[in-house]
Amino acid sequence: QLDDEAAAQMIHALGLTHAACLLLDDAELKTEWLAALRGLMTGGGAHPRIRGRSCRLLLEQRELVDGELATRASLELSRAVAPEHAAQWIEGLVAGDGLLLVHQEELLAMLDTWLGALGDDAFQEQLPLLRRAFAGLQPGERRTVAQRVKRGESNRKKDSTPARALDEANVARVLPVLAQLLGVDHA
């Protein structure tokens, strides 16, 4: 339970420790370190930025199994989580090299959904945190993330269009053929 300033210092210390563990190239030490990061990532008592950063470090080491990032993001960005905590988690996750995140389509879809669910007031309150989170990305990375999110949004809009009403005359002509293909009686 750290305040924002102490969490920022802890994230810096996590980064230094992570680099040292990787530099030492000790398999047992690395295993223990990754387990500690996993504990921080899943620990409800840890500051959201620390949970996000731990998730990011595990992602970089390819320690998250398929779907685990999406599961973690859905938990951290759920409606039950205060918007400021969700934004802090995003800040911890996004800080650093953005190329890794550009290819995480599940995460980008979760971010898009979360942002779309925020009310205008909540969005305005979280905007400075989100700007700070994405400010560290290179301009090309920010542009790519924005384009991917935009494409996901347009796909959802296409998918959400209502289906056309069925033409009864066409249905009546197709049903006997389907019945014959399926080997059932058409009554």
N, C-alpha and C positions, 0 to 999 in steps of 0.2 A: 504494500500500500504506500506507494511513493507519490509525491506531488510531481507536477510536470517538469520542474527544474531537475529534481533528483532523478527522474526517469531518463531525461536527456543525458545526464552524466553516466547513468547505468548503461544506456545504449552504447555510448562511447566505449565504456569498459568492456562490454560484450564484444564489440568489434575488435578491440585489441586482443582480448583473450582468444577469440575465434581464430584470428590470424596466427597467434602464437601456437595454438594447438595444431593447426594445419602445417605450420612451419616445422614443428618438432617431428612430424611424421612418425608418431608413436600410435600404433593401432589401438591399444588398450585405452590410452588417454583420449584419443579421438572418439572412441565408442562411449566413454563416460561423458565427454563433453556434449556429444549429440543427444545423449539421454537427458542431460541437464537442460539443454535447449528445448527438448520435447516437453519436459516438465514445465518450463516457463511458458511455452506456447499454449499448453492446455490448462495451466493454472489460473483459476478464476480470480485469485487474489493478486495476481501480477498486474501492473499498470498496462493498459491496452497497447501503448507504444512498444513496451517490452515484449508483449505477446506477439504483436505484429512483426517485430524485428526478429524474434526467435523463429517465427514461421518462415521469414525470408531467408535466414541463414540455413535452415533445414532444406528449403526449396533449392537453394544454390548448391547444396551438397547432394541433391537428388535423394533425400531421405524421406520425402513424402510419397506415399504410394498413390496410384491412380485414384482420383476423386477425393483424396484427402484435403487438398487445397480448397476445393469447392465446398467440402463439408465444413472446414474450418471457417471459410469466408461466410457461409450461410449462417453459422452460429454467431460470428462476430458482427455481422451486419443485419441481424434479424430485427424485427420491429420491437422486440423486448429489450434491446440494447439501446441505451441513451445515444442520441445522434452524436454527441461530442465524444463518447467512448469509441463509437464506430469510426469516426473520423481519425481519432488518435491511432486506432489499430491500423487503418489504411496508411497513415503517415509512417508508422514503424515498418510496415511491409514494403512500401514503395520506395523509401529512401535508398539511394544507391544507384547502381547500374540499371537502367530501365529496359535494356534489351531483353533481359530475362522475363520481365513482366509483359512485354509486347506479345509474346507467344503464349501467354496463359489466357486463352479465350474464355474458359470457365470463370476465371477471376474477373475479367473485364465485364462479362455478362452480369456477374453478381454486383459489381460496382455500379453498372448502369441501372440495374433494378433498384438498388438501394438509393441512388441519387433520385431516380424517378419517384420513389415512394416518399421522399422528404417533402414536407410542406414548404411553402415559400419562406416562412419565417425561419424554420429549422435549417433550410438550405443557406440562407443568408448568414446565419450564425456560424455555420460550419465552413463557409467559403474560405476564410483566411487559413484555417488548418489545411484544407484541401489544396489550396494554392501553394502553401509551404511544402506539402508532401510531394507535389508534382514539380515544384520549382527545380529540384535537383536533377531532373531528367534532362537530357539533351533535347534541343528543339525538335530534331527529327523523331526522337522517341515519343515526345509529347504529341506530335502531329500524328504519328502512327497509332498511338493509343486512342486519340480522339477519333480518327477515321474508323478504327475497329469498333469502337463503341457506337458510333453513328451508324455503321452498317448493321450492327446487331439490332439497333432501334428500328431501322427501316424493315428488317426481316420480321420483327415482331408485329409491326403495323400490317404487313402483308398477311401474316398468319392470322391476325385477329379479325379479318374481314368476314362478315357472315357468309355462310354457304348459300348458293343459289337454290331456289325452290326447285323441286323435282318436277319434270314434265310427266304427267300421268300417262300420256299416250306412249311416250318412249319407254317408260317403265313397263307398261303392259306388253310391249313388243319384246323386251329383253327377258322378262321372267320365264317364259317357256324355254328359251335357249339355255338360261342358267340352270333351270330344273333338269333339262336333258343332260347338260354337262356334269351336273352333280349327281345324276342318277336318282332323282327324287320325283315324285308325282307333283304335277302342277295343277292345283285345284282352282 
